[in-house]
Each structure stands twice: as structure tokens, then as C-alpha cells.
Amino acid sequence: MIVHTYCASTYGVDAHIINVEVNSIGGFPKYFLVGLPDRSIQESRDRIEAALHNSGYEMPRSRLTINLAPADLPKEGSGFDLPIAVGLLAVSRQIATDLLPDTVLIGELALDGSLRAIKGALPIAVEARKRGYKNLIVPFDNGAEAAVVQDLNVYALKHISDVVNWMNGKDSNGAFNVNPVEMFSNGHARYDVDFSDVKGQENVKRSLEVAASGGHNIILVGPPGSGKTMLARRLPTILPPLTLNESLETTKIHSVAGLLKTGNSLVTRRPFRSPHHTISDVALVGGGSIPMPGEISLAHNGVLFLDELPEFKRSALEVLRQPLEDGHVSISRARMSVNYPSNIMLVASMNPSPSGDWHDPAGHGGSNAAQMQRYLAKISGPMLDRIDLHVEVDKVSFDELSSKSQSESSEDVRKRVVVAREMQSKRFMGMGIHCNAQMSTRMVRKICRLDESGAALLKKAITSLGLSARAYDRILKVARTIADLGLSETIQPEHVAEAIQYRNLDRQGWLG
């Protein structure tokens, strides 16, 4: 006798429906599990047998073959426990099979038969609805997450006996229902930090406002204690609120990575990821034998903050170049290729020298020329070219620290950022991008046109600083954002001049 149950496995941020075929024939009891299962699935037999026994059911005593189809896709995770267990109960006639063709099951079994949460419930629910399944059974802790998907009956159950009762028509509980629009609207939490906490640094706040308005990457360069980290951690407070579509995209990634908190349905605040400088290349961009998202994808639609940029491995920084340019990470393995979105704002900080003080050719601050060269060589020119704004952060004076005046709040700054972003949304409608930083070279030439005085000013800067073609485009993009903040339809010379000032590392010739 053959029974089919259906579950799903995630690949990238999407899911694939897996057909679990359970075949039982007479003979000496044996158990075969095929279809490229990983170690956690191979170990499922002992969990399932204990869970069935402790829940009052019997493990079939026959020759059992379980095939996970399609057989050429690698399978991983403990979420296959439940569909395999239900298949074993069905093939031994301990459970009704009428609802199986319309149902996707996913969940890990504890030894007492209770269901434990799994990764990727949201993309699995999306795929189940797409493929036309009517029902989805998930562990109770995944209910709110999966129920975000409409037009799908999501049943969040706690124990395998609840699944059996539901299959046999004895369960009186209805489907798990949530209103994603209402939940998203009510989910915007207030931040614990604010721009008004920062004393002084008005020029740096302005540069962060420009970066937020256009989605530009930014690097802050200054001595220890000047407030670089403090400012960077407040950047999400001035970014536009997540849209519902952005929230769903971000939630899928966090769901696949297993980072969605129990009972949470959606990520409603822009992510802020700050990995330690010892992070590996794979942890930063994603990968592994069965690929998983890295920090750059977990920061999708939010901020990736790299504190003390030169302390990161050169190889780790170089693998960031392609994702920063393309907005996604491509990971290829022998059996699969996956894409993870990585539409982020990169915020980096660094000291101006190994000793932490500003570079002095005479050796002030304890850093000689050789030390400076080794320190700065960790950041390549092409990497810096992908960062739109280079900003100096000076130490705050005593007068500024002791001032009683109240700085501008994040809410006030965010209002201007939202207006600038709305201008960009209208400008790029139907083009597949949403902010100035995402413009292609062709778009830059078409949209960021300069008058004669502005072109002359930019030509002088390019010639004197020896900037690359990519830096030329970055300046035009930033100038367009500054014009948007000024509610100007055209780019004026003063907008170009301010944008040029945000190429500090080029002006100082730090990279030789």
C-alpha cells in the first residue's frame, strides 16, 4: 500500500513542495528512507517511533520505504517528522486519508508527540497557496507567521494527537486567522534611541539624512569617542517605515533563518545588523552546503553596520562588492543555485589611523607611514567606490556636550526623508527601483542632468581628485538626493558642491 503526504522544504527564500511517499509491504520489519535526506531527517525514525508510542499509536511492523520526491533535491531540517509520521499512520490505517491530497504538513516531533516550531513557515505557506493546497498544518508556535498568507486554511496544532483528530474529523478548532494589514499597522514599535540624543555633529546628521533619503551607502571616519556608532545605530529611526510588501520580503528571510520570534507574524521595523569584525565570508554573505542567508540578506530593506571596517578580513569585504552593486546574493552549489535579496544600506565606520587619531604625515598619534599603508590597504578602492558618502566625524567639544539646547528629533528628520522618498517613488514609477541609490548608469545620465555651471564644477572636481567613473555616478546620485531634500526639480550647483564634499576619502588621497 502506498500513501502520499505533502510537506515543503525551503531553498533560498522560497519553498518547494515535497511529496512524501510511504510504501508498506509484508515481510521482515525494515525501514528505508530515500530521496537525499540530510542527517536530521535520517534520524527522524527514532523520534517518530517514540512520539507515536508515547501518544498511544503504533509504528507499522512491516517493510517500509519512505521516498522524498523529487529525489534529486537535497532535503534538510526536522520539519519532515510530521508528514512522515502521518504517512506511517495512514499506511497502517490508524488515520483517515480523505484530507491528505489537499493538505501540507510541516513540523518537528518531540518524543512525547508534541509539535515543535520549524524554520520557513511563511515561505512554505506562500508556496502551498500558490500550488493550490487548501490546508496547512503547522506547529502552534508557527501559526501566526503562516496565517499571514490569505486564502489558505492554516491549522496551528500542539500535538500529533491533534493532527490525528483533525484528519479523522474530530477536531472542533477552526483555522488560525490573522489580519496581516491590521497586524502590520499595529506592529510599528517605537525606537529606544533618537537623533535628539546626539549632541553636536550637525554635519554628520545632515549626511545621514541625505543617505536615508536616497538609500545611499555611507562611511563615517573619525577618532574613537566621536559618536560614530551612536549615530549609526540611530539611522533606522529616520528611515521611511517599512511597507507591507517590504515587511513580507524581510519576514521570509528571517523565517528561513529561524530568527523570527515565537508568535510574531511580521517584521515591522527595518532590520539593523551589526556583525562582529571576526565574521567569516560565508556568515556575511550566506552559503553553506545547504545555503542559508547571511548578514547582508538578514539586513534586507534595512541597515548593515560594519563597525571598524579595516578590522574585517579583506576577503569578507571583497565578497560584499557584488551584492552591494546588484542588490542580491547568488550562491551556487553542485545541486542547486539560490538567490537571496540584499537590498541594504551599508553603514561603515573606521578610525583614521591604527592609533585612532587623524593621520599626520609627521607621525603624530603614533602611526607611521608604513602602519598607515597597511591599515588603509585593507579597504580597496573598488570597495570605497561603492560607498556614496565619505564623512568626517570630529570629536564633540565640551560646549556642545554641556549644551542645554534640544537637538532635532528623529521624527522631524524622518518627515523630510519620507517626502524625498515619495518624490523618488513617483519619478521611478514602473522602472523597478525605488530610490536614487538604485539608479543604473543609463538612468543617471537621463535623470541627473546638470546645467553648465554644475557640469563645470563637477568636471573640476573629477579632474583634480582623479575620481573613477563609478564615483562620478555616485556624486550625481547624491546630488539628485540633495535636490530632492530641497524639493528642487533640477540639480543646482550648490547640490553638486555638497555632494562633492561627501567624497572625503578621495579628496584626502588616503588610498594613494
PAGUFI-601221 format. One record per residue (C-alpha): residue number from 1; x, y, z. Coordinates in steps of 0.5 Angstrom, whole numbers, m for minus. Example, Ala and Ser with C-alpha at 12.3 -4.5 7.8 and 13.67 -1.06 7.14 Angstrom:
! PAGUFI-601221
 num    px    py    pz
   1    25    m9    16
   2    27    m2    14
! end
This chain:
! PAGUFI-601221
 num    px    py    pz
   1     0     0     0
   2     3     7    m2
   3     0    13     2
   4     2    20     0
   5     3    26     4
   6     6    33     3
   7    11    38     6
   8    16    43     4
   9    23    45     4
  10    26    52     3
  11    31    54    m2
  12    34    61    m1
  13    27    65     1
  14    23    60    m3
  15    20    54    m2
  16    19    47    m6
  17    13    42    m4
  18    16    35    m3
  19    12    29    m4
  20    13    24     2
  21    11    17    m1
  22    10    12     4
  23    10     5     2
  24     9    m2     6
  25     9    m9     4
  26    10   m15     8
  27    16   m18    11
  28    21   m17    16
  29    20   m10    19
  30    25    m6    16
  31    26     2    15
  32    29     5     9
  33    29    13     8
  34    31    16     1
  35    31    22    m3
  36    37    26    m1
  37    35    27     6
  38    40    30    11
  39    43    28    18
  40    37    31    22
  41    32    27    17
  42    35    21    17
  43    35    21    25
  44    27    22    25
  45    26    15    25
  46    27    14    33
  47    24    21    34
  48    18    19    30
  49    17    12    34
  50    18    15    41
  51    13    20    39
  52     8    15    36
  53     9    10    42
  54     8    16    47
  55     2    18    44
  56    m2    12    44
  57    m1    10    37
  58     3     4    34
  59     9     4    29
  60     8     0    23
  61    11    m7    23
  62    13    m8    16
  63    18    m7    11
  64    17     1    10
  65    20     5     5
  66    20    13     5
  67    21    17    m1
  68    22    24    m1
  69    21    27    m8
  70    23    30   m12
  71    29    25   m11
  72    34    30   m14
  73    33    36    m9
  74    37    36    m2
  75    33    36     4
  76    34    38    11
  77    31    40    17
  78    27    37    22
  79    20    39    19
  80    19    33    16
  81    18    29    22
  82    10    30    22
  83     9    29    15
  84    13    22    15
  85     9    20    22
  86     2    22    19
  87     4    18    13
  88     6    12    17
  89    m1    12    21
  90    m4    13    14
  91    m1     7    11
  92    m2     3    18
  93   m10     5    17
  94    m9     9    24
  95   m12    15    21
  96   m17    17    15
  97   m13    19     9
  98   m19    24     6
  99   m16    30     7
 100    m9    29     5
 101    m9    31    m2
 102   m11    38     0
 103    m6    39     6
 104     1    41     7
 105     4    38    14
 106    10    41    17
 107    13    40    24
 108    18    37    29
 109    16    32    33
 110    18    32    41
 111    19    25    44
 112    12    26    47
 113     9    27    41
 114     8    35    42
 115    10    39    36
 116    16    44    36
 117    17    50    31
 118    21    50    25
 119    24    55    20
 120    21    58    14
 121    14    57    16
 122    12    64    12
 123    15    62     5
 124    12    55     6
 125     5    58     7
 126     6    62     1
 127     8    56    m4
 128     2    52    m1
 129    m3    57    m3
 130     1    58   m10
 131     0    51   m11
 132    m7    50   m10
 133    m7    47    m3
 134   m13    48     2
 135   m10    47     8
 136    m3    48    12
 137    m2    44    19
 138     4    48    23
 139     6    47    30
 140     3    52    34
 141     8    57    35
 142     9    58    28
 143     1    59    27
 144     1    67    27
 145     7    67    22
 146     4    62    17
 147    m3    65    18
 148    m1    72    15
 149    m2    68     8
 150    m9    69     6
 151   m14    64     2
 152   m10    58     6
 153   m13    55    12
 154    m8    55    17
 155    m8    50    23
 156    m3    51    29
 157    m3    45    33
 158     0    43    39
 159     1    35    39
 160     1    30    34
 161    m6    27    37
 162    m9    34    35
 163    m7    32    28
 164   m10    25    28
 165   m16    28    31
 166   m16    34    25
 167   m15    28    20
 168   m21    24    23
 169   m26    30    23
 170   m26    30    31
 171   m22    37    32
 172   m27    43    33
 173   m22    48    33
 174   m22    53    27
 175   m17    55    22
 176   m12    60    25
 177   m14    67    23
 178   m10    74    23
 179   m11    80    19
 180    m4    82    16
 181    m6    89    14
 182    m8    91    21
 183    m2    87    25
 184     3    91    20
 185    m1    97    22
 186    m1    96    30
 187     6    93    30
 188    11    99    29
 189    14   100    35
 190    18   106    38
 191    25   106    38
 192    29   106    44
 193    34   111    41
 194    33   118    38
 195    37   123    34
 196    36   128    39
 197    40   124    44
 198    46   126    40
 199    50   133    42
 200    53   137    36
 201    55   133    30
 202    50   137    26
 203    54   136    19
 204    54   128    21
 205    47   128    22
 206    46   132    15
 207    50   127    12
 208    46   121    15
 209    39   125    13
 210    42   125     6
 211    44   118     6
 212    37   116     9
 213    33   120     3
 214    37   117    m2
 215    38   110     0
 216    46   111     0
 217    52   107     3
 218    56   112     8
 219    62   111    12
 220    64   115    18
 221    71   117    19
 222    73   119    26
 223    77   118    32
 224    75   114    38
 225    69   117    42
 226    67   122    37
 227    60   118    36
 228    60   114    30
 229    57   108    33
 230    52   112    37
 231    50   116    30
 232    50   109    26
 233    45   106    31
 234    40   112    30
 235    40   111    23
 236    34   107    22
 237    30   112    26
 238    30   117    21
 239    29   112    15
 240    22   111    12
 241    17   106    15
 242    17    99    12
 243    11    98     7
 244     7    92     8
 245    11    88     2
 246    18    90     4
 247    16    87    11
 248    13    81     8
 249    20    80     4
 250    24    81    10
 251    20    77    14
 252    21    71     9
 253    29    72    10
 254    28    72    18
 255    23    66    18
 256    28    62    13
 257    34    63    18
 258    30    62    24
 259    30    68    27
 260    23    70    27
 261    21    71    35
 262    16    66    37
 263     9    68    36
 264    11    74    31
 265     8    75    24
 266    12    80    21
 267    18    84    22
 268    15    91    22
 269    22    95    24
 270    27    96    19
 271    33    91    21
 272    39    93    24
 273    45    88    23
 274    52    89    26
 275    56    83    26
 276    63    83    29
 277    69    84    25
 278    71    77    26
 279    66    74    22
 280    67    69    16
 281    66    71     9
 282    60    65     9
 283    57    68    15
 284    57    75    12
 285    54    74     5
 286    51    67     6
 287    52    60     4
 288    54    53     7
 289    53    46     4
 290    45    48     4
 291    45    55     3
 292    43    60     9
 293    42    67     9
 294    48    71    11
 295    48    78    15
 296    48    82     9
 297    41    79     7
 298    38    79    14
 299    39    86    13
 300    35    87     7
 301    31    93     7
 302    35    96    13
 303    42    97    15
 304    48    93    15
 305    53    97    20
 306    60    95    20
 307    64    98    26
 308    72    99    25
 309    71    97    18
 310    79    96    17
 311    79    90    22
 312    74    86    18
 313    78    81    13
 314    80    84     7
 315    76    77     3
 316    70    79     7
 317    70    86     5
 318    71    84    m2
 319    65    79    m3
 320    61    85    m1
 321    62    88    m7
 322    57    84   m12
 323    52    84    m7
 324    52    92    m6
 325    52    93   m13
 326    47    88   m15
 327    42    88    m9
 328    42    81    m9
 329    47    75    m7
 330    48    69   m12
 331    50    62    m9
 332    52    56   m13
 333    53    49   m11
 334    53    43   m15
 335    46    41   m14
 336    43    48   m13
 337    43    55   m14
 338    40    60   m10
 339    39    68   m10
 340    38    72    m3
 341    36    79    m4
 342    41    84     0
 343    38    91    m2
 344    41    95     4
 345    44   101     6
 346    51   100     8
 347    54   104    14
 348    61   103    16
 349    66   107    21
 350    73   107    22
 351    79   110    25
 352    83   115    21
 353    89   111    23
 354    91   105    27
 355    92   109    33
 356    86   112    33
 357    88   120    31
 358    88   123    25
 359    93   122    20
 360    99   127    21
 361   105   126    16
 362   110   128    21
 363   108   121    25
 364   103   125    30
 365    99   120    34
 366   104   114    34
 367   102   112    27
 368   108   112    22
 369   107   112    14
 370   108   104    14
 371   103   103    19
 372    98   107    16
 373    99   104     9
 374    98    97    12
 375    92   100    16
 376    88   103    10
 377    90    98     5
 378    85    93     8
 379    80    97     4
 380    80    97    m3
 381    79   103    m8
 382    73    99   m11
 383    70    98    m5
 384    70   105    m3
 385    68   107   m10
 386    61   103    m8
 387    60   108    m2
 388    57   114    m4
 389    58   119     2
 390    65   119     6
 391    64   123    12
 392    69   126    17
 393    67   126    25
 394    70   130    29
 395    70   130    37
 396    65   134    40
 397    67   140    44
 398    66   141    52
 399    61   147    50
 400    57   142    45
 401    57   136    50
 402    54   141    56
 403    49   145    52
 404    42   145    54
 405    39   146    47
 406    35   140    45
 407    37   137    38
 408    32   136    33
 409    28   129    34
 410    29   123    29
 411    21   124    28
 412    22   131    25
 413    28   129    20
 414    24   123    18
 415    19   127    16
 416    23   130    11
 417    26   124     9
 418    19   121     7
 419    18   127     3
 420    24   126    m1
 421    23   118    m2
 422    16   120    m4
 423    19   124   m10
 424    23   119   m12
 425    18   114   m12
 426    14   118   m17
 427    20   119   m21
 428    22   112   m22
 429    15   109   m22
 430    15   103   m27
 431    22   103   m27
 432    23    97   m22
 433    27   102   m17
 434    25   106   m11
 435    31   111    m9
 436    36   115   m12
 437    42   110   m10
 438    39   104   m14
 439    39   108   m21
 440    43   105   m26
 441    48   109   m30
 442    43   110   m36
 443    38   113   m31
 444    44   117   m28
 445    45   120   m35
 446    38   121   m36
 447    35   124   m30
 448    41   127   m26
 449    43   133   m32
 450    47   139   m30
 451    47   146   m32
 452    53   149   m35
 453    56   152   m28
 454    54   145   m25
 455    58   141   m30
 456    64   146   m30
 457    64   145   m22
 458    64   137   m23
 459    69   137   m28
 460    74   141   m24
 461    73   136   m18
 462    73   130   m22
 463    80   132   m25
 464    83   135   m19
 465    81   129   m15
 466    82   123   m20
 467    76   120   m19
 468    73   114   m22
 469    67   113   m27
 470    63   110   m21
 471    65   116   m16
 472    62   120   m22
 473    56   117   m22
 474    56   117   m14
 475    56   124   m14
 476    51   125   m19
 477    46   121   m15
 478    48   124    m8
 479    47   131   m12
 480    40   129   m14
 481    38   126    m7
 482    40   133    m4
 483    36   137    m9
 484    30   132    m7
 485    31   134     0
 486    31   142    m2
 487    24   140    m6
 488    28   142   m13
 489    26   139   m19
 490    33   141   m22
 491    40   140   m19
 492    43   146   m18
 493    51   148   m17
 494    50   148    m9
 495    47   141    m9
 496    53   139   m13
 497    58   142    m9
 498    55   139    m2
 499    55   132    m6
 500    63   133    m8
 501    64   135     0
 502    62   128     1
 503    68   124    m2
 504    73   126     3
 505    77   120     3
 506    78   122    m5
 507    80   129    m3
 508    85   127     2
 509    88   122    m2
 510    88   116     3
 511    89   111    m2
 512    95   113    m5
! end
